[in-house]
Amino acid sequence: MKTLIQNVTESFNAIFHSSPTHFFQAPGRVNLIGEHTDYNDGFVLPCAINYQTVVAAAKRDDTLIRVIAVDYHNARDEFDLSQPILFQPDKMWANYIRGVVMYLAQRGFSFGGMDIAVSGNIPQGAGLSSSASLEVVIGLTIKSLYQLDISQKIIAVIGQQAENQFVGCKSGIMDQLISACGEEGQALLIDCRSLETQVVPMPENRVVMIINSNRQRGLVDSEYNTRRQQCEEAASILGVKALRDVSIDDFNVKQKQLDALLTKRARHVITENVRTLAAVDALRMGDLSRLSQLMAESHISMRNDFEITVHEIDMLVEIVKNVIGERGGVRMTGGGFGGCVVALVAPDLVEKVRKVIESEYNMQTGLKATTYICQASKGASQLI
């Protein structure tokens, strides 16, 4: 965190020739269980992680917003609140910021210009929600600089709106909500229909290990949107608003109305909601053996029914499971088609997991996985 604060401060001072007055952070996230359930109005169980996007900011006395992207060689974006806010096809990072600003203004919030420098250490392209973190920290920055009466949940909703409608990626609400509302040492059960949340204690004797396969994520946007369309089609055929409204018993009776492909897609979502709620009970009871089983079932469902895993991810899951057994859990996390696996690992097994991955995964795939040891962290906040 200190390095990030130093980086944004130095760029702010050098380019704007002034000093920032405020600093903010918003974390990335990892989802422990509940995959592709969020846009089906279902349940998810993420935790915020100690990798963040940090902003240095200061108010201006006009309507100009100036932004420095420190991680893109101090690339700059500039726009005026008195003019239409336009999409920038050659500067994608700027659109997440522009979208949040535009939808805050459209909701009737009044604010003026500002100078912003932004930097982060969330691995991009790994499925750990660097984009949601950026959206949330920008929302919090504007809220705080201009004392807006807006909740963390609404900041999350505006971030999702920016990503869905301005950037054009049809994400659910989970990423923004956990970044905005995460709590230290806790996972967060999110009801993606009502946006109600419940804190769920993380096991003190396990660490969160995120392993990036570094397998290039192909087709992720198009396939994500395809899965979403398939789920909506299945819900329509089954006569419900969303697949969240179908119980396993109802599904067993009605699945003959669906073709083979939609049956698989719906079965994943319906059973994943059940697994997510069961995982909450397992964590609260400290039943790590049950949690291990649920995470394994989740991965099998993503592989066989939702068909979003790839060979390298399946291999990583097997490698880790062979080391940790029932002393923890492991599964793919994120949108799929590459990206990361998440594991809850006993501290005494972390180095063994790392070494086995280094030897076996590299030898079998020619790729080098990257591991991150994380703690469940607090959501978006002001630093200084």
N, C-alpha and C positions, 0 to 999 in steps of 0.2 A: 504493500500500500504506500509506503514512504516513497518508493521509486516512482510510482504513478503520480503522486502529488508533486514530487520534484519535477517530473517531466512536463506536466501541464503548466506548472508555474513558470518554468523557464521559457516555454513556447509562448505563453501569454505575455510575459514581460518583453520578450524579444520582438514579437510581431505587433502587439497592440501598444507597446511603449507605455504601459501602465501596469498596475498590480491588480490581481483578482481580489475580490472581497469575500467570496464564499467558495467552499469546496463541498462536493457531494459525491456519493457513491451509490451504485446499484449493482447487486451481485448477479452472476449467472446462476444456473440451476442444474440439478440432475434429477431425473424422475426415477424414484425407486420402483414404482409399479403403477400401472394404469396408462397403457400406451394406446394412442389413437382413440381414447375414450372422451377426450375433452370436447371435441366438436360434435360428439354424439350426446351432449348434455350429461355426461357421466361423471365418474369419480377418478381423481388422480392423487398421487401421493409423492410430491416432489419435496426436495429441500433446497434452500439457497446454499451456495457454496462460497468459499473464501477466495474467489476470483471475481474481479469487479471491473466495471467501467467507472472512471473517475472524471469529474468535471471541475474545472476552475472557472469562475464566472464573476461578472460585475455588471451592474445595471448601466444603461446609457440614458441620456436625456432626450433621445429621439426615438424613431421607430425602426431603426436598423438592427438587424441581428447578424452578427459576424461570428463565424465558427472556424476554429482550427482543428483539423484532424491530425493530432500529433503522430499517430501510428502510420499515417500515409504521407510521411515526409513533410509534415506541416501543410498539407493541402488545405485550401480555404474555400469556404462558401459564404455568400453574403446575400441577404434578401431583405426587403422592406415590408413591414407589416401593413403599410398603407397601400401596397400593391398586391395583385393576385399572387398566391404562392404556387409556383409551378414545379412539376416533376422534372428532375435532372437526369436524363438517360445516360449521360457520360460521367455521372458522379453519384453512384448508387448509395454510398454511405450517407450522403447529405439528405436523401429522401426520408430516412427514418426520422431525422430531426425536423425537417420541413413538415412532415405529416403530423407529428405531435403538435407542433405550433399551430398548424392550420385548424386541427379539430378542437384544440383548446379554445381558439378564437371563435370557432363556429358555435361552441356551446355557450357563448356569451361572456366568457371570462375576459377581463380587461387587463392588458399588460403592455408594456413598452419594449424598447430595444434592449439588447444586452450583448456583451462580448463573452464568448465561450471557448475554452480549450478542452479537448476531450482525449482521453487515452484509456486503454484497458489491457488486461492480461488474460481475458477469457479466450481460449483457443478458438479461432474463427473456423467455421466449417466442420466443427466436431459435434454439433448438436447440443451445445451447452448454453444456448440462448444468449449469445453476445448481442444480437439485434434487440431482443426484448430488454436486456439490461440498458442498452443505449436509450431506447424509448422511455423507459421508466426514469432514468436519471435526468433526462431532459425535462420531463414533466415535473419532477420534484424541484429542479432548478428554477423553473418559471414560477411554480407555486411559492417557493420560499423567497425568491427575489421580490416578488410583487404581492406577497401575503394573500394569496388566493385561498378562498374557502373551498377546499377540494380534498376529498379523502384519498387515501392510498389506493383503495379499490377503484375509484374513478380514474385515477392516473393510469392504472393498469388497463382499464377498459379503453381509454383514449389511445394508449400504446398499441393495443390490439387493433383498434380501428385504423390507426396509421399504417400498420403492417398489412392489414387486409385490403384496405381501400385505396391507400396512397401508393404503397410499395407494390401491392398486388400479390402477396403471399397469403394464402387462406389458412392462417394458423388459428388454433383455439386460444382460450384465455389463460391457460395454465402458466405459460412462460412469463407473461407480464405480471400475473397475480403473485406468484411466488417471489419474483424479484422485488415487488413492491412491499409484500407483507410477510416475508420469511422471518423466522425467529431463531435466535441462536440456540443450538443444541436440539432443535425440534424439526421434524418433518411437518408438513401441512396437508391435511386431507382437505381437498377442495371439491365442493359440489359445483360442477361447471354450469349447472342450470341456475341455481339461486345465488351463486358466488359465496355461499356460506363456507366458513373455514373452521377446522378444528386442529389444534396443535396435537402432535403425536410425538412422544419422546423417542429420540434416537437411542439405540443401545450404547451405553457408556463404554462398553468393552469391545466395540467394533469401530473400525475406521471405514470411511467411504473411499473406495478406490475406483477411479475412473480410468479406463484404458482405451485410448484412441487407437483404432485399428490402422489409421492412416491410409485406409483404402479409399481411393477417390470416390466421392459420392456421386454416382451418375443417376440421372433421371429422377432425383429426389423430389423436385418441385412438381413435375408432371405426374409422377406416380402418387404423390401425396394427394394432389387434387383428384386423381382418379379414384383413390380409396375413399375419399370423402363423398364423391358422387355415388359410389356403390353403396355406401352406408345410407345415404339419403334415399336412394332408390329402394333399398331393402325395407327401411322404415315406412316408406309410402305404401309398399305392397302389403306390409303387415298392419297397416292402418293406425300407426302411432306417430306422434310428433317426432320422436327420436328413438334410437335403439335402446336408450336408457330405460324406456318405458316397457320393455319386453323382459319378462322373467324367464328363467331357464325352462320352467314348466310350460309357459306359453310358447316359447320357441320350439320345444320338442313337439308340440301339437301342430304348430302352424308352419314349420319349416318347409313342408312340402309345397307351399305356395311359391317358394323361391327356387331359382335355378341353382345348379351346383356351386357356381362361383359366388353368388350372393349369399348362399347358405354359409359358406366358409367365412366370408367377411363378417356377417352378422354374428355368427357363433363366437368369433374372437371378441368382439366388442361386448357382447352380453356376458360371456364368462369372465372377461377381464374386469368388468365392474364388480362382479362377485369376488374375484381374487383380491381386488384392491381393498374392499371393505374387510375381507378376512385378514389381510396383511396388517391393517390397523389394529385389529384385535390381537394378532400375534405379537406385534411390537409392544402393545400395552401390557401384555402378559409376560413379555420377555421370552417368548417361545421362538427361539431362533431356528429350531429344526422345522417348525411349521412355515416360517418365513422363507427358509431355503427352498422348501417344496413349492410354495406359491410362486416364487421368482422363477424356478425351473419350469413350472407349468406355463407361466406367462411367456417365456422365451419359446417354448414349443409351439404355443398358439400363434405367436408372431411369425414363426418359421413356416408352419404348416397351413394355417388358416388365413392369416393376413398376408403372408408371403412378402415380407419386407426385410428379412435378414439376407445376408450374403455369406458365401463360404468362409471368408476371413472372420466375420463376426461369430459365426457358429463355432469355428475353431477356437477362438479366444474364450468363448463361454466354456467349452469342454476342457480346455487347458486349466482355467481357473478352478472349475468345479472339481477336477481331479485332485487339486491341491487342498482346497478348503473343505470338501465334503459337506456335511451338515452343520459345520461351524460358522457358516455364513451363507449368503445367497449371491447369485450372479445371473445377469440377463442382459440382453441388448437394451439400450435406452435411446430415446430420441425417435426421429421420424423414420429411420431405417435406410437401407441401401448403402451401408457403410457406417461411418461414425464411430460410436463408442459403446462399450459395455460398462455396466455399473456393478460393483461388487461390495458387499459388506463383509469385511475381512477382519479376523482376529489380529491384533497388532503383531503377535509373534510369527504370523504367517506372511506378512507383507513382503519381506525380502525374498522369501522362498517363491512367492507368486511372481515377483519381478524377475527373478533369475530363470524360472521355467519359461516365462513368456519370452525373455530375451533369447533363449536357446531354441525352443521348439517353434515359436511363431515365426521367427526370422528364417529358420531353416526350411520350414514348410511353405512359406509364402513369398520370401524374398523381401518382405516389408519389415520395418522396425516400428513396433508399437510404442506409444508414449503413455506413461502412467502418471497420474496425478493423485496425490493423497489429499483428501479434502475434509473439512469439518462443516457441519451444518451451521450456517451463519445467519446473521440478521439481515433483514431486507433493506431497502433503500433508506438512506439517512444523510443528514448533513454532517460533514466532518469538522469543518471549521467555520 
